[in-house]
Amino acid sequence: MIRTPPTLAVLTLAGQLLVLMAGHLLVPMAGHAQPAQEVPQWLQKLRLPNSAAKSIMTPSAWGAAFGSAFLGVGVTERSPYLSSADGIVAMGYGMGDPVLKVGLQIGTTVSDLSEFNNVSFSFKLHRYLARGTSIAVGGESLFSNDVFADDAGDTFYFVVSHVVQAFGSSRRGIGRVHVSAGVGSGRFARKSDRDFSEGKGRNGTAVFGNVALEVARGTNIIFEWSGTNLLTGVSRTIQTQNVPISLSLAITDLTHYSGSGVRVLGGAALAVSF
């Protein structure tokens, strides 16, 4: 079994889910440092992301912080240029405080489920700036077994995410429109060897981005450019007592820029706080 886009989907999905672990907001976590009555007026009016994922295969600048962990699974109905299905398992945890200092999200992915012999690692350093904006630098597919990997290997990126303040949800403190834009190496900048042999070129755009629109409570429609192709999907978060579960379903490779035609992928992730 080889590593395929579900790896990316699960890591992204799980990381997005953890943004909402402290009462649906990252910023109020800083409230531990000051009494609630001292929160300034501008902070009370601030709009931040909802609980659904903001992207499918591209990163956002939100991530896990101290006291949170996640577990996710992903599957695709076929791999590029192949007819076989594929799946992965991802897990990770957070450290630090992205509001007062900086947050660090660490992840591990197992992408050969039959042998459990292809493990890779990821990290994301993320910092909340102000007014619904966050930045992050990260890496993924690190230290993977190249015999199994069909992607571009070690990947590093920089990304900025923003909740558009002009479009509020029916719920206080939640924005309806979320955007991210970034630049990266690896899978964002290079296509696969098979793409090259099929005459689709060697290089991607290196630039990626996504837009998420809230259409119902905890539900987003997502439009995304991965650096090598276009995809769209839907994500919904289900609240089960204190453990939120996020589900995503998407179609990818919507253009002929890379890959061998449209594919379906899905992911599920849960997060816990401690």
N, C-alpha and C positions, 0 to 999 in steps of 0.2 A: 504494500500500500504506500502511496506517495502523499506528500503534503500538498494540499490544494486550497483554494480560496476559503473553504469553511474555517481553516485555521485563523485566517484574518478576520472572518466574520465573528467568530466566538470571542477572540481577544478584544475586538472593538466593542461588541455587544456587552460583554461583561464589564469592561471599563466604563462604558456609558452608564450602566445601571448603578454603579457605585456612587455616581454624582449625587444621588438623591437619598443616601443612607441616613442623613441627619435631618429628619423631618422634611424631606424633599428639597433641601437647600444646602449648598456648600457654605455660603457666606455666614449663616447663623452659627456655624461651628465656632466662629470667632467669639460668639457670645459667651463662651466659657471664660473669656478673659475680662468680661465686663457685665454688669447687671443688665437685665432685659430692658429696664426703664431708661437706660442710657443710650440705647441704640438710636443713632441720628435719623432724622426724617427721611433723608435721601435713601438710606438703607431700607427703610420700611416700604418705600415705593419701588425698590429694585425688582426687576424681573429676571429670573434665572430659568434654566432648562426644566422641562417636565421629566417624568420618570421613564419615558420610552427612549430607546436608542436613537442617536442622532445620525448614525451612519451604519453602513454594512461592512465595507471592506477598507475604508480609509479611517485614519485616526482622527480624534478630536483632541482638544487641549484640556478636557476634563479627565479626572482619573481618581483612583483610590487613594485614601489618606489613612492615617493611623487608626487602627481599630476596625478595619473592614477587610473582608476577603471574598473571593468569588470562585465559582466553579461553572464551567460551561461545556456544551457539546455542540458540534456542527456536522452537517452532512450536505453533500451535493449529489445530484442524481447522476452525474458523470463528470469525469475530469476532462480538461481540454484535450482534444484529439484522441480521446479514449471513450469507450462505451461503459466502463465500469464505474459504479458508485464509490464514494469515498467518505470518510468521516474522521473526526479528531476529538480530543478531549483537552481542555485548557483549564488552568487553575492559577490563582495568584493572590496577592495581598497588598495592602498599602502601608506606607510609613510616612511620617512627617505631617505637616499642616500647610496646605497650599494657600491658605488665606494669610496667616501670620508670617510664614517663612516659605517653604517649598514642600510639595508632596512628591512621593516616589512610589510608583506602582511597579511591582515585580511580577512577571508571569512565566509560567512553564507550559509547554505544549507537547503532547504526545500525539504524533501523527501517523504512526504505524500501529494500529490497534491490535493487529494479529500477533505481532512480535514484541511490541513495546520497546523497540530498539532505535527509534528516531525521535529524540527529544531536542527541543530548541528552547531558547529563553528570550524574554523581552523585558524592556524597561521603559518607563516614561517619567521624566521629571516635569512636573507641571506647577504653574503658579497662577493664582487668581490675581488679576490686575485691579479692575474697577468697572462699574457700570455694565456688568454682564459679560465681561471679556476675560479670557484666560489664554495663556500661551503654554506651549510644551515642546520639549525635545525628547526624542526617544529612539529606540532601536528594537528590531524584531527579527525573527528567524536566525538568532545568534547561536553559534556553536552547533549548528544542525549537521546531520549526516548527509553529505552531498550525494551519496549513492542513491538516496531515496528522494531527495528534494527535486522538484521540477520548477521551482520559482527562481528568483534572482539572488537567492542567498541573503547574506547579511544586509540589512536595510536600516538606514538612519533617516530621520526626518525632523522638520520643524513645522509647527502648526499653530494657527491662531483661531480661536472659536469665539463667537459672539452671539448673544441673544438680542435680537432686535427689540429695543425698548418700546417702540411705537405700537407694537402689536401684542396686547395682553390677552391672556386666557381668562376664562370666567372665574378662575381661582386666583386669589391674591398671591402675588410674588412669582407667578409663572408666565413665561413668554410663549407665544405661539410660533414664532419663526426663529430658527437657529441656523447659523451658517458657520462653516469652517473652510479655511484655505491653507494650503501648505506646500512645501517643496521637499523632495527627498531623493535619496539614491536607491539602489537596489531595485525592488519591484516597481517603484514609481518611475524609474528612469530607463529600465531595460526590459525588453520582451524576452520570451523564452527562445531557446535554440530552435524549437520546432516552428515558432512564428517566423524566425529568420529563414529557415529552410523553405517555408511556404511562401516566401516573397513578401512578407509583411514588415520587413525592416528589423533593425536591431534595437532602436531606441524608442522609449516612451516619451511623454512630455516632461517628466520629473515634477510637474505641478499637478496637484490633486485638490479636490474640493467636494463639499457636500452641502445640501440644503435640506432641512427637516421642517415639515409643516404639521402642526398639531391639528388633527381633524376631529378628535374626540378625546375625552379625558384619558391620559396615559397612552394615546395612540398617535403615532406619527407616520406620515408618508415621506419617503426619503428619495431624493434624486442625487446622483453621485457620479463623479468622474474619478477613476482610480489611478490615472496616469497612463493607463494602457487601454481602458475601455469604459463604456457607460453602463450604469446599472440603476435599477429602481426597486423599491421594496416598501414594506410596511413593518412597523414594530409596535408591539403593545406590551405594557407591563401590567401584570396581575399581582395585586397585593394579597398575600396569604399570611395573616397575622403579622409577624415581624420579619418575614422573609419574602421580599419581592422577587418575582420571577418574570424575566423579560423574554419575549418570543419575537423572532424576526423571520420573515420570508421574503425572498427577493429573486429577481431574474437578472442575470448578468450577461456580459459579452453581447450587448445589443448592437454593436457596430462590427464592421469587418476589420477594424484597426488591429485586433489581435484575437487569438482563440479560434475555435472551430464552430461557432454558432451559439445561439442562445442556450443558457443553462439555468437550472433552478437550484437555489441553495437555501438552507435554513439554519437557524441556530437557536439555542435556548441557554439561558444563564440565570443563576441565582446568586444573591449576595447576602452576606451576614455581617452584622456589626457586633463587636465585643469590647 
